[in-house]
C-alpha cells in the first residue's frame, strides 16, 4: 500500500486500519480481505477509541467516525498514543491526596510508601507489580499514582538535611517505581519523573528512570532528552547498565517524536559512543545511533 505517512491503528481482532496516500483508509483483515472507507479525503490518521469507534479528520474540516472494532494492544513501531499504538486510551482521573485519604486502603498504603522500613516500601511495590497491566492497577487502585509519587520523591525531591538518613536510602525502591510510572502510558507523569531524576544520585535507579522516560515517549519540548544527556554526563565514566538505559531511552524518544527533540541528543550520542562498555553493548549503541541517523 502507498501509505500517507500517518499511524495505522490495530484492532483487537487483528484488523489494521491504514491511512492511504489517496485519502482513504484501508481495512486489512487477518484473512487477507481488504476494504476501503472514505470520508472527504482523510488527512488525519485513524484512531480507535476504547468504544471501538474509528475517527479521522477529513480535508473538508469534518471529523468522520465509523463503527469498528475495539482497539488492540498496539504496535511499538508506530507513533500514536503514549505507546505509539494508534489507539485513543481513556485518561486516568487524577486524585487529590486529600480525597484519596478518605479511602482507608490508600491511607494505610501511603504510610507504607514513605516508611523508613525498606521492607514496607518493597511490599507496596510487590502489590503494584502484581497487576498484569497498568490499567488493571488503576482500576483497582485509582490513587496508585500518588503512591508512586511518594516512592520516587522520597530521597530525591523530598530530600532535606533532616531526611538524609533512612528516607534517602531506598534507591532500589525508586528504581522499581520509576519503571511502573513508565508503564502507565500517562505522559502527565513526565513532570514528576523529570523533577525526581534531577536529584537522583543512584546510577541503577537513574537507569530505570531513563527507561521510564523513553516509555512515556512524549517529549515535545525536549526536556526528557536534555535531562538524560545532562545526568548521563554526571556519571561519566558511566557503567554499562546506565549506558544501555540511556541509549534505549534515546531510541524510544526518537521513535515516538520522529526526530531528536533537542540538540542535546547529539551530545548524548557522542558521549555514548565514547563509553567504555563490552563489545555487545557497544554494538547496540552503534546500531541505535545508526538507526537514528537513518530515521
TORKOL-4160 file (C-alpha; in steps of 0.2 Angstrom, whole numbers, padded with zeros to 4 digits, m for minus):
295
<pt num="1" X="0000" Y="0000" Z="0000"/>
<pt num="2" X="0005" Y="0018" Z="m0003"/>
<pt num="3" X="0003" Y="0024" Z="0015"/>
<pt num="4" X="0000" Y="0043" Z="0019"/>
<pt num="5" X="0014" Y="0043" Z="0032"/>
<pt num="6" X="0001" Y="0043" Z="0046"/>
<pt num="7" X="0000" Y="0030" Z="0060"/>
<pt num="8" X="m0010" Y="0014" Z="0057"/>
<pt num="9" X="m0022" Y="0008" Z="0071"/>
<pt num="10" X="m0023" Y="m0011" Z="0075"/>
<pt num="11" X="m0040" Y="m0018" Z="0082"/>
<pt num="12" X="m0041" Y="m0032" Z="0094"/>
<pt num="13" X="m0047" Y="m0044" Z="0081"/>
<pt num="14" X="m0031" Y="m0041" Z="0070"/>
<pt num="15" X="m0039" Y="m0029" Z="0058"/>
<pt num="16" X="m0027" Y="m0015" Z="0053"/>
<pt num="17" X="m0034" Y="0002" Z="0048"/>
<pt num="18" X="m0020" Y="0010" Z="0037"/>
<pt num="19" X="m0021" Y="0028" Z="0030"/>
<pt num="20" X="m0018" Y="0028" Z="0012"/>
<pt num="21" X="m0010" Y="0041" Z="0001"/>
<pt num="22" X="m0026" Y="0043" Z="m0009"/>
<pt num="23" X="m0035" Y="0050" Z="0006"/>
<pt num="24" X="m0044" Y="0033" Z="0010"/>
<pt num="25" X="m0042" Y="0021" Z="0025"/>
<pt num="26" X="m0039" Y="0003" Z="0020"/>
<pt num="27" X="m0046" Y="m0010" Z="0032"/>
<pt num="28" X="m0035" Y="m0026" Z="0031"/>
<pt num="29" X="m0042" Y="m0041" Z="0040"/>
<pt num="30" X="m0031" Y="m0056" Z="0046"/>
<pt num="31" X="m0039" Y="m0067" Z="0032"/>
<pt num="32" X="m0032" Y="m0055" Z="0019"/>
<pt num="33" X="m0048" Y="m0046" Z="0014"/>
<pt num="34" X="m0046" Y="m0028" Z="0010"/>
<pt num="35" X="m0059" Y="m0015" Z="0011"/>
<pt num="36" X="m0059" Y="0004" Z="0009"/>
<pt num="37" X="m0068" Y="0018" Z="0018"/>
<pt num="38" X="m0068" Y="0036" Z="0013"/>
<pt num="39" X="m0073" Y="0052" Z="0022"/>
<pt num="40" X="m0070" Y="0068" Z="0012"/>
<pt num="41" X="m0051" Y="0064" Z="0009"/>
<pt num="42" X="m0045" Y="0058" Z="0026"/>
<pt num="43" X="m0030" Y="0068" Z="0031"/>
<pt num="44" X="m0028" Y="0064" Z="0050"/>
<pt num="45" X="m0023" Y="0047" Z="0055"/>
<pt num="46" X="m0037" Y="0035" Z="0060"/>
<pt num="47" X="m0038" Y="0032" Z="0079"/>
<pt num="48" X="m0048" Y="0019" Z="0088"/>
<pt num="49" X="m0057" Y="0024" Z="0104"/>
<pt num="50" X="m0060" Y="0012" Z="0118"/>
<pt num="51" X="m0078" Y="0010" Z="0112"/>
<pt num="52" X="m0072" Y="0004" Z="0095"/>
<pt num="53" X="m0076" Y="0019" Z="0086"/>
<pt num="54" X="m0064" Y="0024" Z="0072"/>
<pt num="55" X="m0062" Y="0043" Z="0070"/>
<pt num="56" X="m0052" Y="0053" Z="0057"/>
<pt num="57" X="m0051" Y="0071" Z="0051"/>
<pt num="58" X="m0056" Y="0075" Z="0033"/>
<pt num="59" X="m0049" Y="0088" Z="0022"/>
<pt num="60" X="m0066" Y="0096" Z="0022"/>
<pt num="61" X="m0064" Y="0101" Z="0040"/>
<pt num="62" X="m0076" Y="0087" Z="0046"/>
<pt num="63" X="m0072" Y="0074" Z="0059"/>
<pt num="64" X="m0078" Y="0057" Z="0052"/>
<pt num="65" X="m0082" Y="0042" Z="0063"/>
<pt num="66" X="m0086" Y="0024" Z="0059"/>
<pt num="67" X="m0091" Y="0009" Z="0069"/>
<pt num="68" X="m0076" Y="m0003" Z="0070"/>
<pt num="69" X="m0068" Y="m0015" Z="0082"/>
<pt num="70" X="m0061" Y="m0012" Z="0100"/>
<pt num="71" X="m0043" Y="m0007" Z="0099"/>
<pt num="72" X="m0029" Y="m0020" Z="0101"/>
<pt num="73" X="m0013" Y="m0019" Z="0111"/>
<pt num="74" X="m0004" Y="m0008" Z="0098"/>
<pt num="75" X="0012" Y="m0009" Z="0089"/>
<pt num="76" X="0028" Y="m0001" Z="0097"/>
<pt num="77" X="0035" Y="0005" Z="0080"/>
<pt num="78" X="0021" Y="0017" Z="0076"/>
<pt num="79" X="0018" Y="0034" Z="0084"/>
<pt num="80" X="0000" Y="0037" Z="0091"/>
<pt num="81" X="m0004" Y="0036" Z="0109"/>
<pt num="82" X="0008" Y="0035" Z="0124"/>
<pt num="83" X="0014" Y="0018" Z="0117"/>
<pt num="84" X="0013" Y="0023" Z="0099"/>
<pt num="85" X="m0002" Y="0011" Z="0097"/>
<pt num="86" X="m0013" Y="0021" Z="0086"/>
<pt num="87" X="m0027" Y="0020" Z="0099"/>
<pt num="88" X="m0036" Y="0033" Z="0109"/>
<pt num="89" X="m0034" Y="0027" Z="0128"/>
<pt num="90" X="m0045" Y="0033" Z="0142"/>
<pt num="91" X="m0037" Y="0046" Z="0153"/>
<pt num="92" X="m0034" Y="0041" Z="0171"/>
<pt num="93" X="m0043" Y="0053" Z="0183"/>
<pt num="94" X="m0030" Y="0062" Z="0194"/>
<pt num="95" X="m0034" Y="0060" Z="0213"/>
<pt num="96" X="m0031" Y="0074" Z="0225"/>
<pt num="97" X="m0022" Y="0067" Z="0240"/>
<pt num="98" X="m0035" Y="0074" Z="0252"/>
<pt num="99" X="m0048" Y="0065" Z="0243"/>
<pt num="100" X="m0038" Y="0049" Z="0242"/>
<pt num="101" X="m0035" Y="0049" Z="0261"/>
<pt num="102" X="m0054" Y="0046" Z="0264"/>
<pt num="103" X="m0051" Y="0029" Z="0257"/>
<pt num="104" X="m0044" Y="0018" Z="0271"/>
<pt num="105" X="m0035" Y="0007" Z="0258"/>
<pt num="106" X="m0025" Y="0022" Z="0252"/>
<pt num="107" X="m0021" Y="0029" Z="0269"/>
<pt num="108" X="m0014" Y="0013" Z="0275"/>
<pt num="109" X="m0003" Y="0011" Z="0260"/>
<pt num="110" X="0003" Y="0029" Z="0259"/>
<pt num="111" X="0011" Y="0027" Z="0276"/>
<pt num="112" X="0020" Y="0011" Z="0270"/>
<pt num="113" X="0026" Y="0020" Z="0254"/>
<pt num="114" X="0035" Y="0033" Z="0264"/>
<pt num="115" X="0041" Y="0022" Z="0278"/>
<pt num="116" X="0059" Y="0021" Z="0284"/>
<pt num="117" X="0057" Y="0002" Z="0283"/>
<pt num="118" X="0063" Y="m0004" Z="0266"/>
<pt num="119" X="0053" Y="m0020" Z="0268"/>
<pt num="120" X="0036" Y="m0010" Z="0269"/>
<pt num="121" X="0041" Y="0000" Z="0253"/>
<pt num="122" X="0045" Y="m0016" Z="0244"/>
<pt num="123" X="0029" Y="m0024" Z="0249"/>
<pt num="124" X="0019" Y="m0009" Z="0241"/>
<pt num="125" X="0029" Y="m0012" Z="0225"/>
<pt num="126" X="0026" Y="m0030" Z="0225"/>
<pt num="127" X="0007" Y="m0026" Z="0226"/>
<pt num="128" X="0008" Y="m0014" Z="0212"/>
<pt num="129" X="0018" Y="m0025" Z="0201"/>
<pt num="130" X="0006" Y="m0040" Z="0204"/>
<pt num="131" X="m0006" Y="m0032" Z="0192"/>
<pt num="132" X="m0005" Y="m0039" Z="0174"/>
<pt num="133" X="m0005" Y="m0021" Z="0167"/>
<pt num="134" X="m0005" Y="m0003" Z="0172"/>
<pt num="135" X="m0024" Y="m0001" Z="0168"/>
<pt num="136" X="m0029" Y="m0015" Z="0179"/>
<pt num="137" X="m0019" Y="m0007" Z="0193"/>
<pt num="138" X="m0028" Y="0010" Z="0191"/>
<pt num="139" X="m0045" Y="0002" Z="0190"/>
<pt num="140" X="m0041" Y="m0007" Z="0207"/>
<pt num="141" X="m0032" Y="0007" Z="0215"/>
<pt num="142" X="m0037" Y="0023" Z="0206"/>
<pt num="143" X="m0025" Y="0033" Z="0218"/>
<pt num="144" X="m0010" Y="0022" Z="0214"/>
<pt num="145" X="m0001" Y="0037" Z="0205"/>
<pt num="146" X="0000" Y="0045" Z="0222"/>
<pt num="147" X="0009" Y="0030" Z="0230"/>
<pt num="148" X="0021" Y="0030" Z="0215"/>
<pt num="149" X="0024" Y="0049" Z="0218"/>
<pt num="150" X="0029" Y="0045" Z="0236"/>
<pt num="151" X="0040" Y="0031" Z="0231"/>
<pt num="152" X="0051" Y="0041" Z="0219"/>
<pt num="153" X="0051" Y="0058" Z="0228"/>
<pt num="154" X="0057" Y="0052" Z="0245"/>
<pt num="155" X="0076" Y="0053" Z="0244"/>
<pt num="156" X="0075" Y="0065" Z="0228"/>
<pt num="157" X="0063" Y="0079" Z="0228"/>
<pt num="158" X="0059" Y="0077" Z="0247"/>
<pt num="159" X="0077" Y="0076" Z="0252"/>
<pt num="160" X="0082" Y="0089" Z="0265"/>
<pt num="161" X="0095" Y="0089" Z="0279"/>
<pt num="162" X="0084" Y="0081" Z="0292"/>
<pt num="163" X="0080" Y="0067" Z="0280"/>
<pt num="164" X="0097" Y="0062" Z="0273"/>
<pt num="165" X="0096" Y="0046" Z="0284"/>
<pt num="166" X="0084" Y="0032" Z="0281"/>
<pt num="167" X="0072" Y="0042" Z="0269"/>
<pt num="168" X="0086" Y="0044" Z="0257"/>
<pt num="169" X="0092" Y="0026" Z="0257"/>
<pt num="170" X="0080" Y="0017" Z="0246"/>
<pt num="171" X="0086" Y="0018" Z="0228"/>
<pt num="172" X="0081" Y="0000" Z="0224"/>
<pt num="173" X="0063" Y="0005" Z="0228"/>
<pt num="174" X="0064" Y="0021" Z="0217"/>
<pt num="175" X="0071" Y="0011" Z="0203"/>
<pt num="176" X="0056" Y="m0001" Z="0203"/>
<pt num="177" X="0044" Y="0014" Z="0205"/>
<pt num="178" X="0051" Y="0023" Z="0190"/>
<pt num="179" X="0048" Y="0008" Z="0179"/>
<pt num="180" X="0030" Y="0007" Z="0185"/>
<pt num="181" X="0027" Y="0025" Z="0181"/>
<pt num="182" X="0035" Y="0022" Z="0163"/>
<pt num="183" X="0022" Y="0008" Z="0160"/>
<pt num="184" X="0007" Y="0019" Z="0165"/>
<pt num="185" X="0007" Y="0027" Z="0147"/>
<pt num="186" X="0002" Y="0043" Z="0156"/>
<pt num="187" X="0013" Y="0057" Z="0149"/>
<pt num="188" X="0006" Y="0068" Z="0163"/>
<pt num="189" X="0019" Y="0059" Z="0174"/>
<pt num="190" X="0033" Y="0065" Z="0165"/>
<pt num="191" X="0035" Y="0081" Z="0176"/>
<pt num="192" X="0036" Y="0070" Z="0191"/>
<pt num="193" X="0050" Y="0059" Z="0183"/>
<pt num="194" X="0060" Y="0074" Z="0177"/>
<pt num="195" X="0059" Y="0083" Z="0194"/>
<pt num="196" X="0064" Y="0067" Z="0203"/>
<pt num="197" X="0078" Y="0062" Z="0191"/>
<pt num="198" X="0086" Y="0079" Z="0193"/>
<pt num="199" X="0091" Y="0074" Z="0211"/>
<pt num="200" X="0093" Y="0055" Z="0208"/>
<pt num="201" X="0111" Y="0050" Z="0214"/>
<pt num="202" X="0110" Y="0031" Z="0212"/>
<pt num="203" X="0115" Y="0026" Z="0194"/>
<pt num="204" X="0105" Y="0010" Z="0195"/>
<pt num="205" X="0089" Y="0020" Z="0199"/>
<pt num="206" X="0094" Y="0033" Z="0186"/>
<pt num="207" X="0095" Y="0020" Z="0173"/>
<pt num="208" X="0077" Y="0014" Z="0177"/>
<pt num="209" X="0072" Y="0032" Z="0176"/>
<pt num="210" X="0079" Y="0034" Z="0159"/>
<pt num="211" X="0070" Y="0019" Z="0153"/>
<pt num="212" X="0053" Y="0026" Z="0160"/>
<pt num="213" X="0056" Y="0042" Z="0151"/>
<pt num="214" X="0058" Y="0033" Z="0135"/>
<pt num="215" X="0042" Y="0023" Z="0138"/>
<pt num="216" X="0032" Y="0038" Z="0141"/>
<pt num="217" X="0039" Y="0044" Z="0124"/>
<pt num="218" X="0031" Y="0061" Z="0123"/>
<pt num="219" X="0045" Y="0074" Z="0123"/>
<pt num="220" X="0038" Y="0089" Z="0114"/>
<pt num="221" X="0049" Y="0102" Z="0122"/>
<pt num="222" X="0065" Y="0091" Z="0123"/>
<pt num="223" X="0065" Y="0091" Z="0142"/>
<pt num="224" X="0067" Y="0072" Z="0143"/>
<pt num="225" X="0082" Y="0072" Z="0131"/>
<pt num="226" X="0091" Y="0086" Z="0139"/>
<pt num="227" X="0089" Y="0078" Z="0156"/>
<pt num="228" X="0096" Y="0061" Z="0150"/>
<pt num="229" X="0111" Y="0070" Z="0142"/>
<pt num="230" X="0115" Y="0080" Z="0157"/>
<pt num="231" X="0113" Y="0067" Z="0170"/>
<pt num="232" X="0122" Y="0054" Z="0160"/>
<pt num="233" X="0137" Y="0066" Z="0160"/>
<pt num="234" X="0136" Y="0067" Z="0178"/>
<pt num="235" X="0141" Y="0049" Z="0180"/>
<pt num="236" X="0154" Y="0048" Z="0166"/>
<pt num="237" X="0163" Y="0036" Z="0165"/>
<pt num="238" X="0146" Y="0028" Z="0166"/>
<pt num="239" X="0143" Y="0009" Z="0169"/>
<pt num="240" X="0136" Y="m0002" Z="0156"/>
<pt num="241" X="0119" Y="m0003" Z="0164"/>
<pt num="242" X="0117" Y="0016" Z="0163"/>
<pt num="243" X="0124" Y="0017" Z="0146"/>
<pt num="244" X="0112" Y="0004" Z="0139"/>
<pt num="245" X="0097" Y="0013" Z="0148"/>
<pt num="246" X="0102" Y="0029" Z="0140"/>
<pt num="247" X="0104" Y="0023" Z="0123"/>
<pt num="248" X="0087" Y="0013" Z="0124"/>
<pt num="249" X="0078" Y="0028" Z="0130"/>
<pt num="250" X="0086" Y="0038" Z="0116"/>
<pt num="251" X="0079" Y="0026" Z="0103"/>
<pt num="252" X="0062" Y="0026" Z="0111"/>
<pt num="253" X="0061" Y="0045" Z="0111"/>
<pt num="254" X="0066" Y="0047" Z="0093"/>
<pt num="255" X="0054" Y="0033" Z="0088"/>
<pt num="256" X="0040" Y="0042" Z="0097"/>
<pt num="257" X="0044" Y="0060" Z="0092"/>
<pt num="258" X="0050" Y="0057" Z="0075"/>
<pt num="259" X="0067" Y="0065" Z="0077"/>
<pt num="260" X="0079" Y="0072" Z="0090"/>
<pt num="261" X="0068" Y="0084" Z="0100"/>
<pt num="262" X="0083" Y="0094" Z="0106"/>
<pt num="263" X="0101" Y="0097" Z="0101"/>
<pt num="264" X="0107" Y="0089" Z="0117"/>
<pt num="265" X="0103" Y="0072" Z="0108"/>
<pt num="266" X="0119" Y="0075" Z="0098"/>
<pt num="267" X="0130" Y="0077" Z="0114"/>
<pt num="268" X="0122" Y="0062" Z="0121"/>
<pt num="269" X="0126" Y="0051" Z="0106"/>
<pt num="270" X="0144" Y="0057" Z="0106"/>
<pt num="271" X="0146" Y="0053" Z="0125"/>
<pt num="272" X="0138" Y="0036" Z="0122"/>
<pt num="273" X="0150" Y="0032" Z="0108"/>
<pt num="274" X="0164" Y="0036" Z="0119"/>
<pt num="275" X="0158" Y="0025" Z="0134"/>
<pt num="276" X="0170" Y="0010" Z="0138"/>
<pt num="277" X="0157" Y="m0004" Z="0138"/>
<pt num="278" X="0158" Y="m0023" Z="0132"/>
<pt num="279" X="0158" Y="m0027" Z="0114"/>
<pt num="280" X="0139" Y="m0032" Z="0114"/>
<pt num="281" X="0134" Y="m0016" Z="0122"/>
<pt num="282" X="0145" Y="m0006" Z="0111"/>
<pt num="283" X="0137" Y="m0015" Z="0096"/>
<pt num="284" X="0119" Y="m0010" Z="0102"/>
<pt num="285" X="0125" Y="0008" Z="0105"/>
<pt num="286" X="0131" Y="0009" Z="0087"/>
<pt num="287" X="0116" Y="0001" Z="0080"/>
<pt num="288" X="0104" Y="0013" Z="0089"/>
<pt num="289" X="0114" Y="0028" Z="0083"/>
<pt num="290" X="0115" Y="0022" Z="0065"/>
<pt num="291" X="0096" Y="0019" Z="0066"/>
<pt num="292" X="0093" Y="0037" Z="0072"/>
<pt num="293" X="0105" Y="0044" Z="0058"/>
<pt num="294" X="0094" Y="0034" Z="0045"/>
<pt num="295" X="0077" Y="0039" Z="0053"/>
